[in-house]
Amino acid sequence: MWMTQPDDYDHRPESTSLFEWPLSADAERMSAGELLDTLFDPIRRLNREPAWPVTILPPRFGDVIVDRQRRTISALCMWKRKPERAKED
């Protein structure tokens, strides 16, 4: 039977951090669901960006704070460092 060794796993740094994004002027009239959509779009864009060093998991509903006075949306998100990209010769 083949068993994995500890070195077989992908050990990359991971943690939880508070991320914050600005709200648009349109956010004043948005519902909670629409505000969450405005949060998921930048997370998806960042995760696809090769220069962005981590992959962010979408936050749980209770981990999102909308501050309309400061015009920000903040979320406590889990993240993991992206794997090193192979260098091309």
TITI-291668 format. One record per atom (N, C-alpha, C, O): residue number from 1; atom name; z, y, x. Coordinates in steps of 0.2 Angstrom, whole numbers. Layout:
BEGIN
n = NUM, atom = CA, w = Z, v = Y, u = X
...
REM end
This chain:
BEGIN
n = 1, atom = N, w = 0, v = -6, u = 4
n = 1, atom = CA, w = 0, v = 0, u = 0
n = 1, atom = C, w = 0, v = 6, u = 4
n = 1, atom = O, w = 4, v = 7, u = 9
n = 2, atom = N, w = -4, v = 11, u = 3
n = 2, atom = CA, w = -5, v = 17, u = 7
n = 2, atom = C, w = 0, v = 22, u = 4
n = 2, atom = O, w = 1, v = 23, u = -2
n = 3, atom = N, w = 4, v = 25, u = 9
n = 3, atom = CA, w = 9, v = 30, u = 7
n = 3, atom = C, w = 7, v = 37, u = 10
n = 3, atom = O, w = 5, v = 37, u = 16
n = 4, atom = N, w = 8, v = 42, u = 7
n = 4, atom = CA, w = 7, v = 49, u = 10
n = 4, atom = C, w = 13, v = 51, u = 15
n = 4, atom = O, w = 19, v = 49, u = 13
n = 5, atom = N, w = 11, v = 54, u = 20
n = 5, atom = CA, w = 16, v = 57, u = 25
n = 5, atom = C, w = 17, v = 64, u = 23
n = 5, atom = O, w = 13, v = 67, u = 20
n = 6, atom = N, w = 23, v = 67, u = 25
n = 6, atom = CA, w = 24, v = 74, u = 24
n = 6, atom = C, w = 19, v = 78, u = 26
n = 6, atom = O, w = 18, v = 83, u = 23
n = 7, atom = N, w = 16, v = 77, u = 32
n = 7, atom = CA, w = 10, v = 81, u = 34
n = 7, atom = C, w = 4, v = 81, u = 30
n = 7, atom = O, w = 0, v = 85, u = 31
n = 8, atom = N, w = 4, v = 76, u = 25
n = 8, atom = CA, w = -2, v = 76, u = 21
n = 8, atom = C, w = -2, v = 81, u = 16
n = 8, atom = O, w = -8, v = 82, u = 13
n = 9, atom = N, w = 3, v = 84, u = 14
n = 9, atom = CA, w = 3, v = 89, u = 9
n = 9, atom = C, w = 1, v = 96, u = 12
n = 9, atom = O, w = 2, v = 97, u = 18
n = 10, atom = N, w = -1, v = 100, u = 8
n = 10, atom = CA, w = -3, v = 107, u = 9
n = 10, atom = C, w = 3, v = 111, u = 9
n = 10, atom = O, w = 4, v = 114, u = 4
n = 11, atom = N, w = 6, v = 113, u = 15
n = 11, atom = CA, w = 12, v = 117, u = 15
n = 11, atom = C, w = 10, v = 124, u = 16
n = 11, atom = O, w = 8, v = 126, u = 22
n = 12, atom = N, w = 9, v = 128, u = 11
n = 12, atom = CA, w = 8, v = 135, u = 12
n = 12, atom = C, w = 13, v = 139, u = 8
n = 12, atom = O, w = 16, v = 137, u = 3
n = 13, atom = N, w = 15, v = 145, u = 11
n = 13, atom = CA, w = 20, v = 149, u = 8
n = 13, atom = C, w = 19, v = 150, u = 0
n = 13, atom = O, w = 13, v = 151, u = -2
n = 14, atom = N, w = 24, v = 150, u = -4
n = 14, atom = CA, w = 24, v = 152, u = -11
n = 14, atom = C, w = 31, v = 155, u = -13
n = 14, atom = O, w = 36, v = 154, u = -10
n = 15, atom = N, w = 30, v = 159, u = -18
n = 15, atom = CA, w = 36, v = 162, u = -20
n = 15, atom = C, w = 35, v = 165, u = -27
n = 15, atom = O, w = 30, v = 164, u = -31
n = 16, atom = N, w = 39, v = 170, u = -29
n = 16, atom = CA, w = 39, v = 174, u = -35
n = 16, atom = C, w = 39, v = 181, u = -34
n = 16, atom = O, w = 44, v = 183, u = -30
n = 17, atom = N, w = 35, v = 185, u = -36
n = 17, atom = CA, w = 35, v = 192, u = -35
n = 17, atom = C, w = 34, v = 196, u = -41
n = 17, atom = O, w = 31, v = 194, u = -46
n = 18, atom = N, w = 36, v = 203, u = -41
n = 18, atom = CA, w = 35, v = 207, u = -46
n = 18, atom = C, w = 28, v = 211, u = -44
n = 18, atom = O, w = 28, v = 214, u = -39
n = 19, atom = N, w = 23, v = 210, u = -49
n = 19, atom = CA, w = 17, v = 214, u = -48
n = 19, atom = C, w = 17, v = 219, u = -53
n = 19, atom = O, w = 19, v = 218, u = -59
n = 20, atom = N, w = 14, v = 225, u = -51
n = 20, atom = CA, w = 13, v = 230, u = -56
n = 20, atom = C, w = 6, v = 233, u = -56
n = 20, atom = O, w = 3, v = 234, u = -51
n = 21, atom = N, w = 4, v = 235, u = -62
n = 21, atom = CA, w = -3, v = 238, u = -63
n = 21, atom = C, w = -2, v = 244, u = -68
n = 21, atom = O, w = 2, v = 244, u = -72
n = 22, atom = N, w = -7, v = 249, u = -67
n = 22, atom = CA, w = -7, v = 254, u = -71
n = 22, atom = C, w = -10, v = 252, u = -78
n = 22, atom = O, w = -14, v = 248, u = -78
n = 23, atom = N, w = -8, v = 256, u = -83
n = 23, atom = CA, w = -10, v = 255, u = -90
n = 23, atom = C, w = -15, v = 261, u = -91
n = 23, atom = O, w = -14, v = 266, u = -89
n = 24, atom = N, w = -21, v = 259, u = -95
n = 24, atom = CA, w = -25, v = 264, u = -96
n = 24, atom = C, w = -23, v = 268, u = -102
n = 24, atom = O, w = -18, v = 267, u = -105
n = 25, atom = N, w = -26, v = 274, u = -103
n = 25, atom = CA, w = -24, v = 278, u = -109
n = 25, atom = C, w = -25, v = 274, u = -116
n = 25, atom = O, w = -21, v = 276, u = -120
n = 26, atom = N, w = -29, v = 270, u = -116
n = 26, atom = CA, w = -30, v = 266, u = -122
n = 26, atom = C, w = -24, v = 261, u = -124
n = 26, atom = O, w = -24, v = 259, u = -129
n = 27, atom = N, w = -20, v = 260, u = -119
n = 27, atom = CA, w = -14, v = 255, u = -120
n = 27, atom = C, w = -9, v = 258, u = -125
n = 27, atom = O, w = -6, v = 254, u = -128
n = 28, atom = N, w = -9, v = 264, u = -126
n = 28, atom = CA, w = -5, v = 267, u = -131
n = 28, atom = C, w = -6, v = 264, u = -138
n = 28, atom = O, w = -1, v = 264, u = -142
n = 29, atom = N, w = -12, v = 262, u = -139
n = 29, atom = CA, w = -13, v = 259, u = -146
n = 29, atom = C, w = -14, v = 252, u = -146
n = 29, atom = O, w = -16, v = 249, u = -151
n = 30, atom = N, w = -13, v = 248, u = -140
n = 30, atom = CA, w = -14, v = 241, u = -140
n = 30, atom = C, w = -8, v = 237, u = -143
n = 30, atom = O, w = -3, v = 239, u = -142
n = 31, atom = N, w = -10, v = 231, u = -145
n = 31, atom = CA, w = -5, v = 227, u = -148
n = 31, atom = C, w = -2, v = 223, u = -141
n = 31, atom = O, w = -5, v = 223, u = -136
n = 32, atom = N, w = 3, v = 219, u = -142
n = 32, atom = CA, w = 6, v = 215, u = -137
n = 32, atom = C, w = 0, v = 210, u = -134
n = 32, atom = O, w = 0, v = 209, u = -128
n = 33, atom = N, w = -3, v = 207, u = -138
n = 33, atom = CA, w = -9, v = 202, u = -136
n = 33, atom = C, w = -14, v = 206, u = -132
n = 33, atom = O, w = -16, v = 203, u = -127
n = 34, atom = N, w = -16, v = 212, u = -134
n = 34, atom = CA, w = -21, v = 215, u = -130
n = 34, atom = C, w = -18, v = 218, u = -124
n = 34, atom = O, w = -22, v = 218, u = -119
n = 35, atom = N, w = -12, v = 220, u = -123
n = 35, atom = CA, w = -9, v = 222, u = -117
n = 35, atom = C, w = -9, v = 216, u = -112
n = 35, atom = O, w = -10, v = 217, u = -106
n = 36, atom = N, w = -7, v = 210, u = -115
n = 36, atom = CA, w = -7, v = 204, u = -110
n = 36, atom = C, w = -14, v = 203, u = -108
n = 36, atom = O, w = -15, v = 201, u = -102
n = 37, atom = N, w = -19, v = 204, u = -112
n = 37, atom = CA, w = -26, v = 203, u = -109
n = 37, atom = C, w = -28, v = 208, u = -104
n = 37, atom = O, w = -31, v = 206, u = -99
n = 38, atom = N, w = -25, v = 214, u = -104
n = 38, atom = CA, w = -26, v = 218, u = -99
n = 38, atom = C, w = -23, v = 216, u = -92
n = 38, atom = O, w = -25, v = 218, u = -87
n = 39, atom = N, w = -18, v = 212, u = -93
n = 39, atom = CA, w = -14, v = 210, u = -87
n = 39, atom = C, w = -18, v = 204, u = -84
n = 39, atom = O, w = -19, v = 203, u = -78
n = 40, atom = N, w = -21, v = 199, u = -88
n = 40, atom = CA, w = -24, v = 193, u = -86
n = 40, atom = C, w = -31, v = 195, u = -82
n = 40, atom = O, w = -32, v = 191, u = -77
n = 41, atom = N, w = -34, v = 200, u = -84
n = 41, atom = CA, w = -40, v = 202, u = -81
n = 41, atom = C, w = -40, v = 203, u = -73
n = 41, atom = O, w = -43, v = 201, u = -69
n = 42, atom = N, w = -35, v = 208, u = -71
n = 42, atom = CA, w = -34, v = 209, u = -64
n = 42, atom = C, w = -32, v = 203, u = -60
n = 42, atom = O, w = -34, v = 202, u = -54
n = 43, atom = N, w = -28, v = 199, u = -63
n = 43, atom = CA, w = -25, v = 193, u = -60
n = 43, atom = C, w = -31, v = 188, u = -58
n = 43, atom = O, w = -32, v = 186, u = -53
n = 44, atom = N, w = -36, v = 187, u = -63
n = 44, atom = CA, w = -42, v = 183, u = -62
n = 44, atom = C, w = -46, v = 186, u = -57
n = 44, atom = O, w = -49, v = 183, u = -52
n = 45, atom = N, w = -47, v = 193, u = -57
n = 45, atom = CA, w = -51, v = 196, u = -52
n = 45, atom = C, w = -48, v = 195, u = -45
n = 45, atom = O, w = -52, v = 194, u = -40
n = 46, atom = N, w = -42, v = 196, u = -44
n = 46, atom = CA, w = -38, v = 196, u = -38
n = 46, atom = C, w = -39, v = 189, u = -35
n = 46, atom = O, w = -40, v = 188, u = -29
n = 47, atom = N, w = -38, v = 184, u = -39
n = 47, atom = CA, w = -38, v = 177, u = -37
n = 47, atom = C, w = -45, v = 175, u = -35
n = 47, atom = O, w = -46, v = 170, u = -30
n = 48, atom = N, w = -50, v = 178, u = -37
n = 48, atom = CA, w = -57, v = 177, u = -35
n = 48, atom = C, w = -59, v = 180, u = -29
n = 48, atom = O, w = -64, v = 179, u = -25
n = 49, atom = N, w = -55, v = 185, u = -27
n = 49, atom = CA, w = -57, v = 190, u = -21
n = 49, atom = C, w = -55, v = 186, u = -15
n = 49, atom = O, w = -49, v = 185, u = -14
n = 50, atom = N, w = -60, v = 185, u = -10
n = 50, atom = CA, w = -58, v = 181, u = -4
n = 50, atom = C, w = -53, v = 185, u = 0
n = 50, atom = O, w = -49, v = 182, u = 4
n = 51, atom = N, w = -53, v = 192, u = 0
n = 51, atom = CA, w = -49, v = 195, u = 5
n = 51, atom = C, w = -41, v = 196, u = 2
n = 51, atom = O, w = -37, v = 197, u = 6
n = 52, atom = N, w = -40, v = 194, u = -4
n = 52, atom = CA, w = -34, v = 194, u = -7
n = 52, atom = C, w = -30, v = 188, u = -5
n = 52, atom = O, w = -33, v = 182, u = -6
n = 53, atom = N, w = -24, v = 188, u = -1
n = 53, atom = CA, w = -22, v = 182, u = 2
n = 53, atom = C, w = -18, v = 177, u = -2
n = 53, atom = O, w = -16, v = 172, u = 0
n = 54, atom = N, w = -17, v = 178, u = -9
n = 54, atom = CA, w = -13, v = 174, u = -13
n = 54, atom = C, w = -16, v = 172, u = -19
n = 54, atom = O, w = -20, v = 176, u = -21
n = 55, atom = N, w = -15, v = 167, u = -22
n = 55, atom = CA, w = -17, v = 165, u = -29
n = 55, atom = C, w = -11, v = 166, u = -33
n = 55, atom = O, w = -5, v = 164, u = -32
n = 56, atom = N, w = -12, v = 170, u = -39
n = 56, atom = CA, w = -6, v = 172, u = -43
n = 56, atom = C, w = -7, v = 168, u = -49
n = 56, atom = O, w = -12, v = 167, u = -52
n = 57, atom = N, w = -1, v = 165, u = -52
n = 57, atom = CA, w = -1, v = 162, u = -58
n = 57, atom = C, w = 0, v = 167, u = -64
n = 57, atom = O, w = 4, v = 171, u = -63
n = 58, atom = N, w = -3, v = 166, u = -69
n = 58, atom = CA, w = -1, v = 170, u = -75
n = 58, atom = C, w = 6, v = 170, u = -77
n = 58, atom = O, w = 9, v = 165, u = -76
n = 59, atom = N, w = 9, v = 176, u = -79
n = 59, atom = CA, w = 16, v = 176, u = -80
n = 59, atom = C, w = 18, v = 172, u = -87
n = 59, atom = O, w = 14, v = 172, u = -91
n = 60, atom = N, w = 24, v = 171, u = -87
n = 60, atom = CA, w = 26, v = 168, u = -94
n = 60, atom = C, w = 28, v = 174, u = -98
n = 60, atom = O, w = 29, v = 180, u = -95
n = 61, atom = N, w = 27, v = 173, u = -105
n = 61, atom = CA, w = 28, v = 179, u = -109
n = 61, atom = C, w = 34, v = 183, u = -108
n = 61, atom = O, w = 34, v = 190, u = -108
n = 62, atom = N, w = 40, v = 180, u = -107
n = 62, atom = CA, w = 46, v = 184, u = -106
n = 62, atom = C, w = 46, v = 188, u = -99
n = 62, atom = O, w = 51, v = 191, u = -98
n = 63, atom = N, w = 42, v = 187, u = -95
n = 63, atom = CA, w = 42, v = 190, u = -88
n = 63, atom = C, w = 37, v = 196, u = -87
n = 63, atom = O, w = 35, v = 198, u = -82
n = 64, atom = N, w = 35, v = 198, u = -93
n = 64, atom = CA, w = 31, v = 204, u = -93
n = 64, atom = C, w = 34, v = 210, u = -96
n = 64, atom = O, w = 38, v = 210, u = -101
n = 65, atom = N, w = 34, v = 216, u = -93
n = 65, atom = CA, w = 37, v = 222, u = -95
n = 65, atom = C, w = 32, v = 227, u = -95
n = 65, atom = O, w = 28, v = 229, u = -91
n = 66, atom = N, w = 31, v = 230, u = -101
n = 66, atom = CA, w = 27, v = 236, u = -103
n = 66, atom = C, w = 31, v = 242, u = -103
n = 66, atom = O, w = 35, v = 243, u = -107
n = 67, atom = N, w = 29, v = 247, u = -99
n = 67, atom = CA, w = 32, v = 253, u = -99
n = 67, atom = C, w = 27, v = 258, u = -100
n = 67, atom = O, w = 24, v = 261, u = -96
n = 68, atom = N, w = 27, v = 260, u = -107
n = 68, atom = CA, w = 22, v = 265, u = -109
n = 68, atom = C, w = 23, v = 272, u = -106
n = 68, atom = O, w = 18, v = 276, u = -105
n = 69, atom = N, w = 29, v = 274, u = -105
n = 69, atom = CA, w = 31, v = 280, u = -102
n = 69, atom = C, w = 28, v = 281, u = -95
n = 69, atom = O, w = 25, v = 286, u = -94
n = 70, atom = N, w = 29, v = 276, u = -91
n = 70, atom = CA, w = 27, v = 276, u = -84
n = 70, atom = C, w = 20, v = 274, u = -84
n = 70, atom = O, w = 16, v = 275, u = -79
n = 71, atom = N, w = 17, v = 272, u = -90
n = 71, atom = CA, w = 10, v = 269, u = -90
n = 71, atom = C, w = 9, v = 263, u = -85
n = 71, atom = O, w = 4, v = 263, u = -81
n = 72, atom = N, w = 13, v = 258, u = -85
n = 72, atom = CA, w = 13, v = 253, u = -81
n = 72, atom = C, w = 14, v = 246, u = -85
n = 72, atom = O, w = 18, v = 246, u = -90
n = 73, atom = N, w = 11, v = 241, u = -82
n = 73, atom = CA, w = 13, v = 234, u = -85
n = 73, atom = C, w = 15, v = 230, u = -79
n = 73, atom = O, w = 11, v = 230, u = -74
n = 74, atom = N, w = 21, v = 227, u = -79
n = 74, atom = CA, w = 24, v = 223, u = -73
n = 74, atom = C, w = 25, v = 216, u = -75
n = 74, atom = O, w = 26, v = 215, u = -81
n = 75, atom = N, w = 24, v = 212, u = -71
n = 75, atom = CA, w = 25, v = 205, u = -72
n = 75, atom = C, w = 28, v = 201, u = -66
n = 75, atom = O, w = 26, v = 202, u = -60
n = 76, atom = N, w = 32, v = 197, u = -68
n = 76, atom = CA, w = 35, v = 192, u = -63
n = 76, atom = C, w = 31, v = 186, u = -62
n = 76, atom = O, w = 31, v = 182, u = -67
n = 77, atom = N, w = 27, v = 185, u = -57
n = 77, atom = CA, w = 22, v = 180, u = -56
n = 77, atom = C, w = 24, v = 175, u = -50
n = 77, atom = O, w = 26, v = 178, u = -45
n = 78, atom = N, w = 23, v = 169, u = -51
n = 78, atom = CA, w = 23, v = 164, u = -46
n = 78, atom = C, w = 16, v = 165, u = -42
n = 78, atom = O, w = 11, v = 167, u = -45
n = 79, atom = N, w = 16, v = 164, u = -35
n = 79, atom = CA, w = 10, v = 164, u = -31
n = 79, atom = C, w = 11, v = 159, u = -26
n = 79, atom = O, w = 16, v = 157, u = -24
n = 80, atom = N, w = 5, v = 158, u = -23
n = 80, atom = CA, w = 5, v = 153, u = -17
n = 80, atom = C, w = -1, v = 156, u = -12
n = 80, atom = O, w = -6, v = 158, u = -15
n = 81, atom = N, w = 1, v = 156, u = -6
n = 81, atom = CA, w = -4, v = 159, u = -1
n = 81, atom = C, w = -10, v = 154, u = -1
n = 81, atom = O, w = -10, v = 148, u = -2
n = 82, atom = N, w = -16, v = 158, u = -1
n = 82, atom = CA, w = -23, v = 154, u = -1
n = 82, atom = C, w = -23, v = 150, u = 5
n = 82, atom = O, w = -21, v = 152, u = 11
n = 83, atom = N, w = -27, v = 145, u = 5
n = 83, atom = CA, w = -28, v = 141, u = 12
n = 83, atom = C, w = -32, v = 145, u = 16
n = 83, atom = O, w = -36, v = 149, u = 14
n = 84, atom = N, w = -31, v = 144, u = 23
n = 84, atom = CA, w = -35, v = 147, u = 28
n = 84, atom = C, w = -43, v = 145, u = 27
n = 84, atom = O, w = -44, v = 139, u = 26
n = 85, atom = N, w = -47, v = 150, u = 27
n = 85, atom = CA, w = -54, v = 149, u = 27
n = 85, atom = C, w = -57, v = 146, u = 34
n = 85, atom = O, w = -54, v = 149, u = 39
n = 86, atom = N, w = -61, v = 142, u = 34
n = 86, atom = CA, w = -64, v = 139, u = 40
n = 86, atom = C, w = -68, v = 145, u = 43
n = 86, atom = O, w = -72, v = 148, u = 39
n = 87, atom = N, w = -67, v = 146, u = 49
n = 87, atom = CA, w = -71, v = 151, u = 53
n = 87, atom = C, w = -78, v = 148, u = 54
n = 87, atom = O, w = -79, v = 143, u = 57
n = 88, atom = N, w = -83, v = 152, u = 53
n = 88, atom = CA, w = -90, v = 150, u = 54
n = 88, atom = C, w = -92, v = 152, u = 61
n = 88, atom = O, w = -90, v = 157, u = 64
n = 89, atom = N, w = -95, v = 148, u = 65
n = 89, atom = CA, w = -97, v = 149, u = 72
n = 89, atom = C, w = -103, v = 153, u = 72
n = 89, atom = O, w = -105, v = 155, u = 77
REM end
